[in-house]
Amino acid sequence: MTEQQIINGRRVWIKVEPYHVDRSNPNIIPTEYFTASYSLQAPSAAEESLPINDDNGKPKLFESPVAALSYTEKKLEKML
């Protein structure tokens, strides 16, 4: 899912994608998280969006698309 937002007067595109986690025990949940990335230009096949990473430089995992979108919006409000 890609959503267009206006943050601090700038147009941004936030992309939220599912991220599957392989568990040794499939009964441990969640097995699916979500990641977020953003772009300051309209998405195209040639341009990649910038990922939202955790403190270790790995993609930050969210338990829902709403959490991913909300976190990214707040982070971008501080950055832009």
C-alpha positions as CSV (number, residue, x, y, z in Angstrom):
1,M,0.0,0.0,0.0
2,T,1.3,3.4,-0.9
3,E,-0.3,6.5,0.6
4,Q,0.3,10.1,-0.4
5,Q,0.6,12.6,2.5
6,I,1.3,16.3,2.9
7,I,3.7,16.7,5.9
8,N,5.0,20.1,6.8
9,G,3.9,21.4,3.4
10,R,5.8,18.8,1.5
11,R,4.3,16.0,-0.5
12,V,5.5,12.5,0.5
13,W,4.6,9.0,-0.4
14,I,4.6,6.4,2.4
15,K,4.8,2.7,1.4
16,V,3.8,0.0,3.9
17,E,4.5,-3.6,3.0
18,P,4.0,-7.0,4.7
19,Y,7.1,-8.6,6.2
20,H,6.9,-12.3,6.9
21,V,8.9,-13.8,9.8
22,D,9.8,-17.5,9.7
23,R,9.5,-18.9,13.2
24,S,10.8,-22.3,14.3
25,N,7.4,-22.8,16.0
26,P,4.6,-21.6,13.7
27,N,2.3,-21.2,16.8
28,I,4.4,-18.2,18.0
29,I,2.7,-15.0,16.8
30,P,3.0,-12.7,15.1
31,T,4.4,-14.3,12.0
32,E,3.7,-11.2,9.9
33,Y,4.9,-7.7,10.5
34,F,4.9,-4.6,8.3
35,T,7.7,-2.3,7.1
36,A,7.5,1.3,6.0
37,S,9.5,3.4,3.6
38,Y,9.0,6.9,2.1
39,S,9.8,8.9,-1.0
40,L,9.8,12.7,-1.6
41,Q,8.9,12.1,-5.3
42,A,6.1,10.2,-6.9
43,P,6.9,6.5,-6.9
44,S,8.2,5.0,-10.0
45,A,9.9,1.7,-11.0
46,A,13.3,3.4,-11.3
47,E,13.3,5.1,-7.9
48,E,13.4,3.3,-4.6
49,S,11.9,4.6,-1.4
50,L,13.9,5.2,1.7
51,P,13.3,2.6,4.4
52,I,12.4,3.4,8.0
53,N,15.1,1.5,10.0
54,D,15.5,0.7,13.7
55,D,18.5,1.7,15.8
56,N,20.5,-1.2,14.4
57,G,20.0,-0.2,10.8
58,K,17.6,-3.0,10.0
59,P,14.0,-2.4,8.8
60,K,11.8,-1.4,11.7
61,L,9.0,-3.9,12.1
62,F,5.4,-2.9,13.0
63,E,2.5,-5.0,14.1
64,S,0.0,-3.3,11.9
65,P,-0.1,-1.1,8.8
66,V,-1.7,1.7,10.9
67,A,1.2,1.6,13.3
68,A,3.7,1.7,10.5
69,L,2.0,4.7,8.8
70,S,1.6,6.6,12.1
71,Y,5.2,6.1,13.1
72,T,6.5,7.2,9.7
73,E,4.3,10.3,9.7
74,K,5.6,11.4,13.1
75,K,9.2,10.7,12.1
76,L,8.8,12.6,8.9
77,E,7.3,15.6,10.7
78,K,10.6,15.9,12.6
79,M,12.8,15.3,9.6
80,L,11.1,17.7,7.1
